Amino acid sequence: MKDLDFTVRRACGGEEHIQTDLLVLYLLEGEMTVQYYGEKTHMCREDILLLNPGTAYRFEDVRGALYAVASYSGPLTSQIMGGGSLILYADSVDDTVHSYQDIRDILMDLTAEYTYQRHQREARKDSLLLELLDHLIENHSLGGTSDGTEEGESDMRMRQMMQYITGHINEDINLSALAEKMYVSTSTLSRIFRKKTGVYFADYVAQLRVKSSLGLLNFSDQNMTQIALNVGFSNSAAFSRAFRKIMHMTPSEYRDKNSEIAREKEKQRQEEEQAIRHELQNKGYREDSGEHVCRVSLDLKRTEPQAYQQVWRKAINIGPLYSMTNANIQFHVLYLQEHLHFQAIRLWNIFSVKAQVSDGKSYGQYNFDIINQTLDFLVNNHLKPFLDFGRRPDTAVRTGGETIYYNEEYVFFESREIWEDIFAAFIGNIVNRYGIQEVSSWIFELSHDGFHGGDSDLYQDEHYDFFRSWNYMYRVIRTSIPEAPIGGNFIGR
């Protein structure tokens, strides 16, 4: 049994897995859905998903999925993490805060090493695997904290128990000792574990140990006592009782029945592994991190010269929409437009306190008078509004890396429903006021600028999701103004 490993596999739908290792899945090709802990994550090419030790999972809706998997044994991760309750979370599908490019680079280097096997020993592969684990610990650790809710507390306890089990699967595991270490009663831990897994703590530990014994039964010459001790049972009799209860046969019967079949499956697995390596080589998978950039050669002698198109004068940033009500700013905008000939005026904080559009609490009654006056000025002077519906500060002054003044006028809406309603009402307002032909040339955007300090959420929601807001904006505009350009910008906090 290896403490750390990396391989590439072809996904097979419907099969259920449970492992004592920490796994990092990286989808190289195709699509697949991973079901675990009652949740489903649909992975596409280059998506990454971390499965903590003890997680039962299965693949569904598999469509030509070829995936890489990095694995770390429970004892190894427990040793590296110092036996603490460190919890790792990595899910590039749902996680909108972290950039996963560094992880992808390491995983692609591992894939290249797996594909071409340039090194005679596994030191290179192991070093990359440890680099990946270090990156996960440093950047994707949830720590041992809870969100303060009952559900968050039980989730934390459950993670701690799983980490303890998988880190000590080959040793004596005692729920009472674990409860004392976690400063909680044994009955509380037992209740949480039963609720989350559907089985009792001792039965779950026995299942994992029996699963760990299958490889030794199939591929080693160890006797039953040696195997029993290696997987954490106190003696061969206890091992035999647990094995019979779970597998409905004795360990010896299993060995007699399955060892030859298992060796044949292992041979097939090795052949498939070699076939996958050849496939990856034929597809030209990159050989090292230096090849992560696509290179294009261009023979300038064979191309027709073209005039350089200047695009920097297409639009100009002004700031909060309300600032356009200032006569001095209007004068400067017209002056700049006359000399620079830009086409669009980019404005944000459309729904601000100064615009008196809403108090953020009332539903269905909105005042667009000040906004309409600003838009009238732009339309009458043949300027195209570039409307960013994101939330930004009106004034932010920084010095020495510290913010010394911060002022924000954005109306913070009390619910998603109110924000969605006012947005739909605003789109209906401009279509009725200016006509579909005019507003089809306007530009619409929703940005999430986490570098400006403060909070960029548009409305109050414990589970606020920027991309959900963007999708709503997109659907409303695409329905009412089908030809209008729509964009977005996300910068994590």
C-alpha positions in Angstrom: 0.0 0.0 0.0 1.5 3.4 -1.0 1.4 6.4 1.2 1.0 8.7 -1.9 0.2 7.9 -5.5 -0.9 9.3 -8.8 -2.7 7.6 -11.7 -5.0 8.3 -14.6 -8.2 6.4 -15.0 -11.3 6.1 -17.2 -14.4 6.9 -15.2 -17.1 4.2 -15.0 -20.6 5.2 -13.9 -22.5 3.5 -11.2 -19.7 2.1 -9.1 -19.6 3.1 -5.5 -16.2 3.7 -3.7 -15.2 4.3 -0.2 -11.6 5.1 0.6 -9.3 5.8 3.6 -7.1 8.0 1.5 -7.4 11.7 0.7 -8.1 12.1 -3.0 -7.8 14.9 -5.5 -9.7 14.3 -8.7 -8.7 16.2 -11.9 -10.8 15.8 -15.0 -8.6 15.7 -18.1 -11.4 15.0 -20.6 -15.2 14.6 -20.9 -17.8 15.2 -18.1 -19.0 13.3 -15.1 -21.0 13.8 -11.9 -19.5 12.9 -8.5 -22.0 12.1 -5.8 -20.7 12.2 -2.2 -22.2 13.2 1.2 -25.6 13.4 -0.5 -24.4 16.1 -2.8 -23.7 16.1 -6.6 -20.9 17.9 -8.3 -20.9 18.0 -12.1 -17.3 18.1 -13.3 -16.1 19.3 -16.7 -12.7 19.5 -18.3 -10.0 20.8 -15.9 -12.3 20.8 -12.9 -10.8 19.8 -9.5 -12.5 18.1 -6.6 -11.0 17.0 -3.2 -12.5 14.1 -1.4 -11.6 13.8 2.3 -10.7 10.4 3.8 -13.6 8.2 4.6 -15.9 9.7 2.0 -18.2 7.3 0.1 -18.6 8.5 -3.5 -19.7 7.3 -6.9 -19.6 8.5 -10.5 -22.8 9.2 -12.5 -23.6 10.6 -15.9 -20.2 9.7 -17.2 -19.5 11.1 -20.7 -16.0 10.1 -22.0 -14.5 11.1 -18.7 -10.7 10.6 -18.3 -9.5 11.7 -14.9 -6.3 11.9 -12.9 -6.4 11.1 -9.2 -3.8 12.0 -6.6 -4.1 10.0 -3.4 -2.6 10.4 0.1 -2.9 7.7 2.9 -4.6 8.6 6.2 -1.5 8.0 8.3 0.6 10.2 5.9 -1.8 13.2 6.0 -2.2 12.8 9.8 1.5 12.9 10.2 2.0 15.9 7.9 -0.8 17.8 9.5 0.6 17.1 13.0 -2.4 15.0 14.0 -4.6 18.1 14.2 -8.1 18.6 12.9 -7.1 20.4 9.7 -9.9 20.1 7.1 -9.2 20.6 3.4 -11.7 21.9 0.8 -11.1 22.2 -2.9 -13.9 22.3 -5.4 -13.3 24.4 -8.5 -16.9 23.9 -9.6 -18.5 25.7 -6.6 -15.5 27.6 -5.1 -15.5 31.1 -6.6 -12.9 32.6 -4.2 -9.8 30.6 -5.0 -7.8 30.4 -8.3 -7.1 26.8 -9.1 -4.4 27.5 -11.7 -1.5 26.6 -9.4 -3.1 23.3 -8.6 -3.8 22.6 -12.3 -0.2 23.3 -13.1 1.0 20.8 -10.6 -1.5 18.2 -11.7 -0.5 18.7 -15.3 3.1 18.2 -14.4 2.1 15.0 -12.6 0.1 13.9 -15.6 3.2 14.5 -17.8 5.4 12.5 -15.4 2.8 9.7 -15.4 2.5 9.7 -19.2 6.2 9.8 -20.2 7.9 8.3 -17.1 11.1 10.2 -17.8 12.6 9.5 -14.3 13.8 6.0 -13.3 12.5 6.4 -9.8 9.4 7.9 -8.3 11.2 10.8 -6.5 10.0 13.3 -9.1 6.4 12.1 -8.9 6.4 12.0 -5.1 7.9 15.5 -4.8 5.1 16.9 -7.0 2.5 15.1 -4.9 4.0 16.6 -1.7 4.1 20.0 -3.4 0.4 19.6 -4.2 -0.5 18.6 -0.7 1.5 21.5 0.7 -0.4 23.9 -1.6 -3.7 22.4 -0.4 -2.8 22.8 3.3 -1.6 26.3 2.9 -4.4 27.6 0.6 -7.4 25.4 1.0 -7.5 24.6 4.7 -10.8 25.3 6.6 -9.0 24.7 9.9 -10.9 23.5 12.9 -13.4 26.3 13.2 -17.2 26.1 13.0 -19.7 28.6 11.7 -21.5 28.6 15.1 -24.6 26.7 14.0 -25.6 23.3 15.1 -25.2 21.9 11.6 -21.7 23.5 11.3 -20.7 22.1 14.6 -21.7 18.6 13.8 -20.0 18.8 10.4 -16.8 19.9 12.1 -17.1 17.0 14.6 -17.7 14.6 11.7 -14.7 15.7 9.8 -12.5 15.4 12.9 -13.7 11.9 13.5 -13.1 10.9 9.9 -9.6 12.3 10.0 -8.9 10.5 13.3 -10.2 7.2 11.9 -8.3 7.3 8.6 -5.1 8.6 10.3 -5.1 5.7 12.9 -6.9 2.9 10.9 -4.0 0.5 11.7 -4.0 1.3 15.4 -6.3 1.0 18.3 -9.3 3.3 17.8 -11.3 4.3 20.8 -14.4 6.5 20.6 -14.2 7.4 24.3 -10.6 8.5 24.0 -11.5 10.6 20.9 -14.4 12.2 22.7 -12.2 13.2 25.6 -9.7 14.7 23.2 -12.5 16.7 21.5 -14.0 17.8 24.8 -17.4 16.3 24.0 -19.3 13.3 25.4 -19.0 9.9 23.8 -22.8 9.7 23.3 -22.7 13.0 21.4 -20.0 11.8 19.0 -21.8 8.5 18.5 -25.1 10.3 17.7 -23.4 12.6 15.2 -21.6 9.8 13.5 -24.8 7.6 13.2 -26.8 10.5 11.8 -24.2 11.4 9.2 -23.2 7.9 8.0 -26.2 5.7 9.0 -24.0 3.2 10.8 -22.4 3.0 14.2 -18.8 4.2 14.8 -17.4 0.7 15.5 -19.1 -0.8 12.5 -17.8 1.9 10.2 -14.2 1.4 11.5 -14.6 -2.4 10.9 -15.8 -1.8 7.4 -12.8 0.3 6.5 -10.4 -2.2 8.1 -12.0 -5.1 6.2 -11.7 -3.1 3.0 -8.1 -2.4 3.7 -7.5 -6.1 4.1 -8.7 -7.1 0.7 -5.6 -6.0 -1.1 -3.4 -7.9 1.3 -5.5 -11.0 0.9 -5.4 -10.8 -2.8 -1.8 -9.8 -3.5 0.3 -10.8 -0.4 1.4 -14.0 1.1 0.9 -12.8 4.7 -1.0 -15.1 7.0 -4.3 -14.1 8.7 -2.7 -12.9 11.9 -0.3 -10.7 10.1 -3.1 -9.2 8.0 -5.3 -8.7 11.0 -2.6 -6.8 12.9 -1.6 -4.7 9.8 -5.2 -3.4 9.3 -5.8 -2.7 13.0 -7.5 -5.8 14.4 -6.3 -7.0 17.8 -6.1 -10.6 16.6 -7.1 -13.0 13.8 -10.3 -14.1 15.5 -11.6 -10.5 15.7 -10.6 -10.0 12.1 -12.4 -13.2 11.0 -15.6 -12.2 12.8 -15.7 -8.8 11.3 -14.8 -10.1 7.9 -17.6 -12.7 7.9 -20.2 -10.2 9.1 -19.3 -7.8 6.2 -18.3 -10.1 3.4 -20.4 -13.1 4.3 -17.4 -15.4 4.1 -14.2 -16.0 6.0 -10.9 -14.3 5.0 -9.5 -17.6 3.8 -12.6 -18.3 1.7 -12.3 -14.8 0.2 -8.6 -15.4 -0.6 -9.3 -18.8 -2.3 -12.2 -17.4 -4.3 -10.8 -14.0 -5.3 -7.0 -14.0 -5.3 -6.8 -15.4 -8.9 -9.6 -13.1 -10.1 -8.0 -10.1 -8.4 -4.6 -10.9 -10.0 -6.3 -11.1 -13.4 -8.0 -7.7 -12.7 -4.7 -6.3 -11.6 -3.2 -7.5 -14.9 -6.1 -5.9 -16.8 -5.7 -2.7 -14.8 -2.0 -2.5 -15.7 -2.7 -3.1 -19.4 -5.4 -0.4 -19.3 -2.9 1.9 -17.5 -0.4 1.4 -20.3 -3.0 1.9 -23.0 -4.0 5.2 -21.3 -0.4 6.3 -21.2 -0.1 5.6 -25.0 -3.3 7.5 -25.5 -2.1 10.5 -23.6 1.2 10.5 -25.5 -0.6 10.4 -28.8 -2.8 13.3 -27.7 0.4 15.3 -27.0 -0.1 15.9 -23.3 2.5 18.5 -22.1 5.8 17.1 -20.9 6.6 19.8 -18.3 5.4 23.1 -16.8 7.3 25.0 -19.4 4.9 23.8 -22.0 1.8 25.2 -20.3 1.7 28.1 -22.8 0.4 27.6 -26.3 2.9 28.8 -28.8 1.9 30.1 -32.2 4.3 30.8 -35.0 3.5 33.6 -37.4 5.4 34.3 -40.6 5.1 38.1 -41.0 6.4 38.0 -44.6 3.3 36.1 -45.7 0.7 38.4 -44.1 -0.8 41.5 -45.6 -0.1 44.6 -43.6 -3.1 46.2 -41.9 -3.6 49.4 -40.1 -3.5 49.1 -36.3 -6.9 49.5 -34.8 -7.0 51.7 -31.7 -9.5 50.4 -29.2 -8.6 52.5 -26.2 -10.8 55.3 -27.1 -14.0 53.3 -27.3 -15.1 54.0 -23.7 -14.2 56.1 -20.7 -14.7 55.4 -17.0 -16.7 58.2 -15.2 -17.7 56.6 -11.8 -20.9 56.4 -9.9 -23.9 57.2 -12.0 -25.1 60.0 -9.7 -21.9 61.9 -10.4 -23.2 62.5 -14.0 -25.8 64.9 -12.5 -23.0 67.3 -11.7 -22.9 70.1 -14.4 -19.1 70.4 -14.2 -18.7 66.7 -14.9 -21.1 66.9 -17.8 -19.1 69.7 -19.2 -15.9 67.8 -19.0 -17.5 64.7 -20.5 -18.6 66.6 -23.5 -15.2 68.3 -23.8 -13.4 64.9 -23.8 -15.9 63.4 -26.2 -15.3 66.3 -28.6 -11.5 65.8 -28.6 -11.1 62.0 -28.1 -14.3 60.8 -29.8 -15.0 58.0 -27.4 -18.3 56.2 -27.8 -19.4 54.9 -24.4 -19.6 56.2 -20.9 -19.0 53.6 -18.2 -20.9 54.2 -15.0 -21.5 52.0 -11.8 -23.5 52.1 -8.6 -26.6 52.5 -10.7 -28.8 52.0 -7.7 -27.3 54.4 -5.2 -28.7 56.2 -2.1 -28.2 59.6 -3.8 -30.2 58.5 -6.8 -33.2 57.9 -4.4 -34.2 54.8 -6.4 -35.2 52.7 -3.3 -34.6 52.2 0.4 -33.6 48.6 -0.3 -36.5 47.3 1.9 -39.6 48.1 -0.1 -40.8 45.8 -2.9 -42.4 47.0 -6.1 -42.1 50.8 -5.8 -39.0 52.4 -7.3 -38.0 55.9 -8.4 -36.0 56.1 -11.6 -36.2 59.9 -12.1 -32.6 60.9 -11.3 -31.3 57.8 -13.3 -33.5 58.8 -16.2 -32.2 62.4 -16.2 -28.6 61.1 -16.4 -29.4 58.7 -19.2 -31.3 61.5 -21.1 -28.2 63.6 -21.0 -26.1 60.8 -22.5 -28.7 59.8 -25.2 -29.3 63.4 -26.2 -25.5 63.9 -26.7 -25.2 60.6 -28.7 -23.2 58.8 -26.0 -23.8 55.2 -25.2 -24.3 54.2 -21.6 -22.0 51.4 -20.4 -23.8 50.4 -17.2 -22.0 48.3 -14.6 -24.5 47.1 -12.0 -21.8 46.1 -9.6 -21.2 47.6 -6.2 -18.1 49.9 -5.8 -17.1 52.6 -3.3 -17.8 56.2 -4.3 -14.6 57.3 -2.6 -11.7 55.2 -1.4 -8.4 56.7 -0.2 -5.4 54.4 0.6 -1.9 55.1 1.7 0.8 52.6 2.7 -1.5 49.7 1.9 -4.1 50.9 4.4 -7.5 52.4 3.7 -7.8 55.8 5.5 -11.1 56.9 4.0 -14.0 54.8 2.5 -17.4 56.0 1.4 -20.1 54.0 -0.3 -23.5 55.1 -1.6 -24.8 51.8 -3.0 -28.3 50.7 -1.8 -27.8 47.3 -0.1 -31.0 45.3 -0.7 -32.4 43.2 2.1 -33.2 40.3 -0.1 -32.4 38.7 -3.5 -36.1 39.0 -4.5 -36.0 42.8 -4.0 -32.8 43.2 -6.0 -34.1 41.0 -8.9 -37.4 42.9 -8.9 -35.8 46.4 -9.1 -33.4 45.2 -11.8 -36.2 43.8 -14.0 -38.2 47.0 -13.4 -35.2 49.1 -14.5 -34.7 47.2 -17.7 -38.4 47.6 -18.5 -38.1 51.3 -17.7 -35.3 52.0 -20.2 -36.9 49.9 -23.0 -40.2 51.8 -22.6 -38.4 55.2 -22.4 -35.7 54.9 -25.1 -36.9 52.2 -27.4 -35.5 48.8 -28.2 -33.3 50.1 -31.0 -31.5 52.6 -28.8 -30.9 50.4 -25.8 -29.7 47.5 -28.0 -26.5 49.6 -28.5 -25.9 50.1 -24.8 -23.5 47.9 -22.9 -24.4 46.0 -19.7 -22.1 44.5 -17.1 -22.1 43.1 -13.6 -18.8 43.2 -11.7 -17.6 41.9 -8.4 -14.6 44.0 -7.4 -13.1 42.5 -4.3 -10.0 44.7 -4.3 -11.8 47.9 -3.4 -12.4 46.8 0.2 -15.8 46.5 1.9 -18.3 44.0 0.6 -19.2 43.6 -3.0 -22.4 41.6 -2.4 -25.5 43.2 -4.0 -28.1 42.0 -1.5 -28.4 40.2 1.9 -28.1 36.5 1.5 -26.2 34.1 3.7 -25.4 32.0 0.6 -24.9 34.9 -1.8 -23.6 33.8 -5.1 -22.2 36.4 -7.6 -22.7 34.1 -10.6 -26.3 33.5 -9.7 -26.8 37.3 -9.8 -25.0 37.5 -13.1 -27.1 34.8 -14.6 -30.2 36.6 -13.6 -29.0 39.8 -15.1 -28.1 38.0 -18.3 -31.5 36.3 -18.6 -33.5 39.5 -18.0 -31.4 41.6 -20.5 -31.3 38.8 -23.1 -35.1 38.4 -22.9 -35.9 42.1 -23.1 -33.0 43.4 -25.2 -31.7 40.4 -27.2 -29.0 42.2 -29.2 -27.4 44.1 -26.3 -23.8 43.4 -25.3 -23.5 41.8 -21.9 -20.3 41.2 -19.8 -19.0 40.6 -16.4 -15.9 40.8 -14.2 -15.0 38.9 -11.0 -12.1 39.6 -8.8 -11.9 37.5 -5.6 -11.6 39.0 -2.2 
